[in-house]
Amino acid sequence: MIKKNEWVQVHSIVLTKEERAPQVPEDTKNVPLEMWVKGYLTEDAEMGDVVTVKTVTGRLVEGKLVQVNPTFRHSFGEFVPEILEIDRTVRQELFGGDY
């Protein structure tokens, strides 16, 4: 049981692929328009239930409960050593001295 006021993420389908606008690119037309929203659960629920959340801006949004205490799982890729050299060069040019 996930308790009321827990920070959660919900998912919903905004438009099915059949409802998509005809002028969108072909690869876009073939998939639904989906929405993921984070907010505070407005009532106790189980994972997978259709629930309402209150976002930090106060909107009430309905969707399928998919995650509790959601976190960011993306990155900006692997370390690129050349970027350190670019940073050092730019700082030297802008501010002088050795960094």
Secondary structure, 3 states (H helix, E strand, C coil): CECCCCEEEEEEEEECHHHCCCCCCHHHHCCCEEEEEEEEECCCECCCCEEEEECCCCCEEEEEEEEECCCCCCCCCCCCHHHHHHHHHHHHHHHCCCC
